[in-house]
């Protein structure tokens, strides 16, 4: 488990957790690998896991209201990216597809293991939930900025036609 612990120390989402509690959390994670082109999660599916990208690159893909797909983000393991974290907060459907762009390795924690862990370590649970919330808020702000750019481009196109 020490290899998993060492990998967890690289992720900012775990920065406020003590060594002992992070060691214990490491025992709750499993390793999953994906070949290039495979979907890791699918938009619309029910999700119960959060993924920590430890190796490789993934595309985050959304569908338009017309069913067309587009890549809205590319995540790289060098940035210690996390995805699927909303599944630890609620049991709603996945908001995007995440597809392995290259061969990928991930560490995975499911909602049940996460809930058991934060119930056993309430102080650490608060820190983790806060860090996950910060990540989600950051993503939401970025998407709001993207929508603003698209809206302005649409207005410009309408005014110039």
N, C-alpha and C positions, 0 to 999 in steps of 0.2 A: 504494500500500500504506500510505501514511501515515495515511489515514482509518481503516484497519483497526487500525493501531498505536494511534492515539488512542483508539479504542473499547476495545482490550485494556487500556489503562492504567486504565480505570474498573472493571475486574473484580478484586476482592480475591484471587481464585485466582492471579493473576499478579503479586501485590505483591512477591514476592521475586526478581524476574527483572530483570537489567540491561537498560538501554535497547537495546543492540546485540542481545542475545539475544531480546528481545521483538520487535524489528524483524524478525529472522529468522523467529521463530515466526509473525508476522503473514503472512508469505509462504506459510505452510502452510494457512491458513484460506481457506474459500470462503464466499460469501454465499448464503443460501437464504431465500426469502420464502414465507410461507404465508397463505392467505386464512382469514378467520374460519370456524370449523367444520371445518377440515381437520386430520387427525391428522398430527402431526409424527413421533411414534414410536408403535408399538402394542405393548401388553402381549402377551408371548408371542413376538414376532418377534425374530430374531437382530439384534443391534445392533453397529455398528462405529463410531459417531460420537458425539462430545460436542457439544452445542449451547450457545452463549452467546446469551442473549436480549438483543438490542440494541434492539428496539422491539416494543411490544405486550404482551399478557397471554395466558397459557396456563393451562389447567386440567390438573392431574395427576389421572388417573382410574384407579381400581383396580376390579377385579371381585371380588365376594364368591364364596364357594364355591358359591353358588346361581346365579351368572352375572349377578347384578345389578351395575350400575355405580354408583359414587359418586365424587364429587370429594373427594380427600383433601388437596389443596392448590391454591392459585392463585398463580402466579408472575408478577411484574410486571417489566418491563425497567428500571424506575427503581431496582430493588434489585440490578441486575446479576447476575441469576440464571443458573445453569448447570444443565443437565440432561443425562442420558445419559452422565455421566462414568464410570459403572461399565463401560461398553463399552470404555473405554481400558485397563481393568485386566484384564478377563476377556472371554471370548467367549460368555457365557451369554445367555439370552433376556432381553428387556426386562421389567422388573418392574412397569411401569405404562404406560398410554397417556398421551401428552401431546398435548392438542388446543388449537389456536389459538382463544382466546376472542374475540380481535380480530385484525385483520390484524397479522402479525408478521414481523419480520426477525431473522435469526439469523446468527451466524458459526459455522462448522462445521469441526471437525478430525476426520479419521478415524484409526482405530487405526494404520494403516500410516504415515501422516505423523507421528503422535505418536511412534511407536516410533523412526522414523528421527531425529526431532528429539532425543529424549532420549538416543539412542545417540551422536549427534554432540556433545551437550552434557550429559555425565553429571552434573556438579554441579548444573546447572539442572534436570535430570531428577529428581534427588533432591528438590529443593525443590518441583517441580510435583507429584510423587507424594505428598509429605507434605501439601501443601495440598489435593489431591484427597481424600486419606485423612481429613483433618480435616473436610472437607465431608461425606463419607459417614458418619463417626462422629456428627457433629452430627445428620444426618438420622435415623440409627438411634436415637439417644437420644430424639429427638422422637417417633418412632414407638413406642418403648417406653413413653414417658409417655402417649401416646394409648391404647395397649393397656391400660395400667393403669387409666385413666379408664373405658374401656369395660367392663373386668372388674368394677370397683367398681360401676358402674351396673347391671350384670347381677346382681351379688350383692344389691344394694339392692332390685332389682325382685323377685327370688326371695323375699327375706325379707319383703317387704311384700305378697305376694300370698296 
